[in-house]
Amino acid sequence: MKYVVKQKLFSFGDDFAIKDESGREVYSVDGRAFTLLREKLAFLDAQKREVAFIRERLVALTPSYEILRDGKVAAVVKKDFINLFRVGFTVDVPGPDDLEATGSLLEHEYTFKRGGRVVAEVSKRWFSLTDTYGVDVAEGEDEVLVLASTVVIDMLCHPDAKKVKAATT
């Protein structure tokens, strides 16, 4: 399934609209739940029901966020150690099905893989305004997990821009 993940231009915090390939908004991310200690975001379905919750982890060697479902940690997204030419992230899920997201930071192109198999592709290639990404999730994959991880990766790749944006709105 293909999605467009677009950061809302004039919003307080990290707000995103997520539309399916027919242009219908199927998810949104509400970043108003911001505290001084850590960033928190609600991942909502089309009826504005919370289907996941994203929160920044405070105790970590590298920047990371938890994705929670029904109050339980469904995944931890963490940035790999710095590499000048490639960027990598681990989406650590309970059990053996971790995802790895790798790609080019300069080109805003990356893929999610599980055990070497591509499960989703993310591209900013066709979008120019704000942070907007095309996300193609393979059939049978957890779309909420991939989309929430895409939002987290955007936040981790552009942390200073988010702080400036929140301060000016």
Residue frames as qw, qx, qy, qz and C-alpha x, y, z in Angstrom:
[[0.000, 0.891, 0.454, 0.000, 0.00, 0.00, 0.00],
 [0.429, 0.315, -0.008, 0.847, 1.30, 3.46, -0.84],
 [0.289, -0.830, -0.406, 0.252, 1.04, 6.42, 1.52],
 [0.303, 0.634, -0.074, 0.707, 2.01, 10.08, 1.57],
 [0.554, -0.593, -0.390, 0.435, 3.35, 11.27, 4.93],
 [0.255, 0.644, 0.086, 0.716, 3.34, 15.06, 5.07],
 [0.337, -0.329, -0.480, 0.740, 4.36, 17.27, 7.94],
 [0.034, 0.885, 0.457, 0.081, 1.83, 20.00, 8.53],
 [0.443, 0.495, -0.045, 0.747, 3.47, 23.32, 7.69],
 [0.157, -0.508, 0.224, -0.817, 1.82, 25.55, 10.30],
 [0.792, -0.432, -0.407, -0.146, 1.49, 23.49, 13.44],
 [0.342, -0.745, 0.477, -0.316, 2.77, 23.44, 16.98],
 [0.632, -0.335, 0.698, -0.033, 5.19, 20.54, 17.34],
 [0.006, -0.225, 0.867, 0.444, 5.44, 17.59, 15.00],
 [0.646, 0.359, 0.457, -0.495, 2.07, 17.13, 13.29],
 [0.037, -0.207, 0.811, 0.546, 1.72, 14.90, 10.23],
 [0.759, 0.295, 0.159, -0.559, -1.12, 13.95, 7.88],
 [0.243, -0.222, 0.905, 0.270, -0.91, 10.49, 6.30],
 [0.678, 0.389, 0.016, -0.624, -2.96, 9.82, 3.18],
 [0.739, 0.060, 0.656, 0.139, -3.46, 6.66, 1.16],
 [0.331, -0.052, 0.592, 0.733, -2.84, 6.49, -2.58],
 [0.087, 0.661, 0.654, 0.358, -6.38, 7.75, -3.32],
 [0.091, 0.465, -0.064, 0.878, -5.69, 10.94, -1.30],
 [0.627, -0.633, -0.306, -0.336, -7.87, 10.00, 1.67],
 [0.065, -0.603, 0.606, -0.516, -6.42, 10.84, 5.12],
 [0.819, -0.174, -0.536, -0.106, -6.10, 7.52, 6.93],
 [0.692, -0.411, -0.359, 0.473, -3.81, 8.51, 9.82],
 [0.082, 0.884, -0.106, 0.449, -2.52, 11.62, 11.52],
 [0.660, -0.128, -0.451, 0.586, 0.17, 12.35, 14.06],
 [0.239, -0.908, -0.142, -0.313, -0.54, 14.88, 16.78],
 [0.633, 0.176, -0.401, 0.638, 2.62, 16.30, 18.32],
 [0.238, -0.738, 0.022, -0.632, 0.94, 18.63, 20.80],
 [0.839, -0.533, -0.107, -0.014, 1.70, 16.28, 23.68],
 [0.579, 0.495, -0.348, 0.547, 5.12, 17.89, 24.10],
 [0.620, -0.769, -0.108, 0.112, 6.77, 18.20, 27.49],
 [0.013, 0.907, -0.421, 0.029, 10.04, 19.78, 28.50],
 [0.592, -0.449, 0.669, 0.029, 11.50, 16.39, 29.35],
 [0.343, -0.052, 0.850, 0.396, 10.66, 14.46, 26.20],
 [0.389, 0.182, -0.367, -0.825, 8.75, 14.58, 22.98],
 [0.375, 0.212, 0.876, -0.217, 5.47, 12.67, 22.73],
 [0.346, 0.175, -0.433, -0.814, 3.19, 12.13, 19.74],
 [0.632, 0.206, 0.641, -0.383, -0.19, 10.47, 19.31],
 [0.062, 0.126, -0.794, -0.591, -0.61, 8.35, 16.14],
 [0.499, 0.293, 0.479, -0.660, -4.33, 8.50, 15.25],
 [0.335, 0.282, 0.827, 0.353, -6.53, 6.66, 12.76],
 [0.005, -0.363, -0.449, -0.816, -9.06, 8.43, 10.48],
 [0.452, -0.697, -0.491, -0.263, -11.63, 8.50, 13.32],
 [0.023, -0.737, 0.358, -0.573, -9.03, 10.20, 15.59],
 [0.893, -0.440, 0.035, -0.089, -8.62, 7.11, 17.79],
 [0.122, -0.759, 0.639, 0.023, -5.13, 6.52, 19.11],
 [0.971, 0.172, -0.150, -0.069, -3.60, 3.43, 17.46],
 [0.789, 0.044, -0.251, 0.559, -0.04, 4.08, 18.65],
 [0.275, -0.961, 0.018, 0.037, 1.87, 6.50, 20.84],
 [0.717, 0.410, -0.205, 0.525, 5.41, 7.72, 20.19],
 [0.417, -0.907, 0.055, -0.001, 7.65, 8.96, 22.98],
 [0.392, 0.719, -0.500, 0.282, 11.27, 9.94, 23.19],
 [0.872, -0.307, -0.298, 0.239, 13.47, 7.70, 25.31],
 [0.176, -0.951, 0.216, -0.137, 15.54, 9.60, 27.82],
 [0.562, -0.566, 0.594, 0.101, 18.04, 6.92, 28.79],
 [0.886, 0.390, 0.218, 0.121, 19.86, 5.87, 25.62],
 [0.563, -0.364, 0.332, 0.664, 23.34, 6.08, 24.12],
 [0.121, 0.103, 0.531, 0.832, 21.94, 7.14, 20.77],
 [0.423, 0.085, 0.100, -0.897, 18.76, 9.13, 20.11],
 [0.139, -0.152, -0.959, -0.197, 15.76, 6.82, 20.22],
 [0.520, -0.104, 0.061, -0.845, 11.97, 6.71, 20.49],
 [0.228, 0.112, 0.951, -0.178, 9.49, 4.10, 21.69],
 [0.472, -0.100, -0.449, -0.752, 6.37, 3.21, 19.74],
 [0.231, 0.026, 0.838, -0.493, 3.67, 2.01, 22.11],
 [0.495, -0.193, -0.575, -0.622, 0.44, 0.16, 21.42],
 [0.727, -0.507, -0.390, -0.249, -2.12, -0.42, 24.14],
 [0.478, -0.828, 0.243, -0.166, 0.41, 0.88, 26.67],
 [0.862, -0.255, 0.350, 0.263, 3.07, -1.70, 25.72],
 [0.043, -0.683, 0.505, 0.526, 6.30, -1.07, 23.82],
 [0.862, 0.436, 0.235, -0.107, 5.77, -2.33, 20.26],
 [0.767, 0.410, 0.003, 0.493, 9.16, -1.09, 19.00],
 [0.364, -0.788, 0.082, 0.490, 12.15, 1.09, 19.81],
 [0.637, 0.705, 0.090, 0.297, 13.51, 3.15, 16.92],
 [0.497, -0.746, 0.180, 0.404, 17.14, 4.13, 17.36],
 [0.465, 0.843, -0.264, -0.058, 19.66, 5.82, 15.17],
 [0.927, 0.012, -0.053, 0.371, 22.77, 3.83, 14.38],
 [0.481, -0.599, 0.117, 0.630, 26.16, 5.34, 15.04],
 [0.279, 0.840, -0.074, -0.459, 27.16, 8.12, 12.65],
 [0.641, 0.105, 0.560, 0.515, 28.22, 7.40, 9.09],
 [0.005, -0.479, 0.131, 0.868, 28.88, 10.38, 6.78],
 [0.196, 0.152, -0.649, -0.719, 27.41, 8.84, 3.63],
 [0.467, -0.304, -0.764, -0.324, 24.63, 6.55, 4.82],
 [0.394, -0.331, 0.417, -0.749, 22.13, 6.78, 7.61],
 [0.495, -0.099, -0.855, -0.118, 20.80, 3.77, 9.43],
 [0.507, -0.338, 0.325, -0.723, 18.16, 3.03, 12.02],
 [0.210, -0.054, -0.974, 0.062, 17.06, -0.06, 13.90],
 [0.627, -0.292, -0.054, -0.720, 13.40, -0.69, 14.65],
 [0.127, 0.174, -0.932, 0.293, 13.75, -3.11, 17.56],
 [0.707, -0.254, -0.196, -0.630, 10.52, -5.07, 17.99],
 [0.632, -0.361, 0.620, -0.293, 9.91, -7.73, 20.65],
 [0.900, 0.166, 0.404, 0.001, 11.10, -11.07, 19.29],
 [0.619, -0.178, 0.501, 0.579, 13.19, -11.77, 16.21],
 [0.451, 0.655, 0.522, 0.309, 11.48, -9.54, 13.62],
 [0.227, -0.682, 0.003, 0.695, 13.54, -6.32, 13.90],
 [0.556, 0.780, 0.233, 0.165, 13.54, -3.91, 10.99],
 [0.495, -0.353, 0.172, 0.775, 16.56, -2.06, 9.65],
 [0.365, 0.899, 0.236, -0.049, 16.13, 1.22, 7.83],
 [0.535, -0.366, 0.321, 0.691, 19.06, 2.27, 5.68],
 [0.483, 0.750, 0.375, 0.251, 19.56, 4.79, 2.93],
 [0.451, 0.280, 0.016, 0.847, 20.97, 8.13, 1.91],
 [0.182, -0.657, -0.433, 0.590, 20.48, 11.04, 4.30],
 [0.069, -0.347, 0.253, 0.900, 21.34, 13.56, 1.57],
 [0.209, -0.077, -0.692, -0.686, 18.80, 12.11, -0.86],
 [0.529, -0.030, 0.419, -0.737, 16.07, 11.35, 1.73],
 [0.792, 0.164, -0.453, -0.375, 15.73, 7.83, 0.34],
 [0.156, -0.377, 0.869, -0.279, 15.72, 4.68, 2.46],
 [0.695, -0.089, -0.610, -0.370, 14.28, 1.20, 2.79],
 [0.629, -0.407, 0.507, -0.427, 13.01, -0.88, 5.69],
 [0.624, 0.256, -0.726, -0.138, 14.30, -4.46, 5.63],
 [0.756, -0.399, 0.403, -0.326, 13.65, -7.49, 7.77],
 [0.790, -0.157, 0.572, 0.157, 16.21, -10.26, 7.42],
 [0.290, -0.227, 0.611, 0.701, 17.46, -8.76, 4.15],
 [0.166, 0.525, 0.761, 0.344, 13.95, -8.59, 2.61],
 [0.040, -0.119, -0.033, -0.992, 12.56, -5.14, 1.71],
 [0.037, -0.529, -0.824, 0.201, 9.28, -4.52, 3.56],
 [0.111, 0.921, 0.332, -0.173, 8.87, -0.80, 2.79],
 [0.527, 0.220, 0.161, 0.805, 10.46, 1.98, 0.75],
 [0.111, -0.861, -0.296, 0.398, 10.48, 5.66, 1.70],
 [0.507, 0.263, 0.306, 0.762, 11.20, 8.44, -0.78],
 [0.024, -0.751, -0.228, 0.619, 11.22, 12.22, -0.67],
 [0.405, 0.000, 0.562, 0.722, 12.19, 12.34, -4.36],
 [0.077, 0.532, 0.624, 0.568, 8.86, 13.67, -5.70],
 [0.303, -0.864, -0.402, 0.003, 8.10, 16.12, -2.90],
 [0.449, 0.419, -0.164, 0.772, 9.68, 19.50, -2.24],
 [0.272, -0.627, 0.099, -0.723, 7.64, 21.47, 0.31],
 [0.636, -0.535, 0.366, -0.419, 8.03, 20.66, 4.02],
 [0.175, -0.304, 0.936, -0.019, 8.86, 17.14, 5.09],
 [0.815, 0.246, 0.088, -0.517, 6.79, 14.99, 2.75],
 [0.164, -0.358, 0.905, 0.162, 7.54, 11.36, 1.99],
 [0.801, 0.113, -0.361, -0.464, 6.10, 8.66, -0.20],
 [0.350, -0.349, 0.835, -0.242, 5.98, 5.37, 1.73],
 [0.745, 0.149, -0.490, -0.427, 5.30, 2.07, -0.04],
 [0.485, -0.348, 0.720, -0.354, 4.55, -0.70, 2.49],
 [0.266, 0.129, -0.910, -0.292, 4.63, -4.30, 1.27],
 [0.723, -0.276, -0.319, -0.547, 1.41, -6.29, 1.55],
 [0.843, -0.293, -0.448, 0.061, 1.01, -8.03, 4.90],
 [0.463, 0.140, -0.416, 0.770, 3.40, -5.73, 6.74],
 [0.274, -0.688, -0.531, 0.412, 2.47, -3.67, 9.81],
 [0.285, 0.683, 0.247, 0.626, 1.69, -0.31, 8.18],
 [0.379, -0.909, -0.081, -0.157, 1.27, 1.55, 11.47],
 [0.758, -0.486, 0.167, 0.402, 4.69, 0.39, 12.67],
 [0.607, 0.235, 0.311, 0.692, 6.37, 1.40, 9.39],
 [0.072, 0.802, 0.259, 0.533, 4.57, 4.78, 9.19],
 [0.524, -0.851, -0.021, 0.009, 5.26, 5.60, 12.86],
 [0.762, -0.285, 0.223, 0.536, 8.92, 4.63, 12.33],
 [0.450, 0.527, 0.299, 0.656, 9.05, 6.93, 9.28],
 [0.202, -0.917, -0.131, -0.317, 7.84, 9.84, 11.45],
 [0.706, -0.656, 0.115, 0.240, 10.46, 9.02, 14.09],
 [0.723, 0.058, 0.275, 0.631, 13.24, 8.85, 11.50],
 [0.212, 0.767, 0.225, 0.562, 12.18, 12.26, 10.17],
 [0.431, -0.892, -0.010, -0.138, 12.38, 13.68, 13.69],
 [0.787, -0.443, 0.214, 0.372, 15.78, 12.09, 14.33],
 [0.637, 0.294, 0.302, 0.646, 17.20, 13.33, 11.01],
 [0.111, 0.608, 0.154, 0.771, 15.97, 16.91, 11.54],
 [0.458, -0.538, -0.595, 0.383, 15.99, 17.57, 15.31],
 [0.223, -0.288, -0.119, 0.924, 17.01, 21.24, 15.19],
 [0.157, -0.214, -0.484, -0.834, 14.44, 22.13, 12.53],
 [0.431, -0.548, -0.703, -0.137, 11.67, 20.78, 14.77],
 [0.404, -0.511, -0.419, 0.632, 12.80, 22.90, 17.72],
 [0.086, -0.118, 0.168, 0.975, 12.96, 26.05, 15.58],
 [0.266, -0.348, -0.647, -0.623, 9.54, 25.33, 14.09],
 [0.447, -0.590, -0.660, 0.125, 7.92, 24.83, 17.51],
 [0.347, -0.431, -0.251, 0.794, 9.50, 28.01, 18.84],
 [0.002, -0.083, 0.282, 0.956, 8.23, 30.13, 15.94],
 [0.319, -0.371, -0.679, -0.547, 4.61, 28.91, 15.90]]
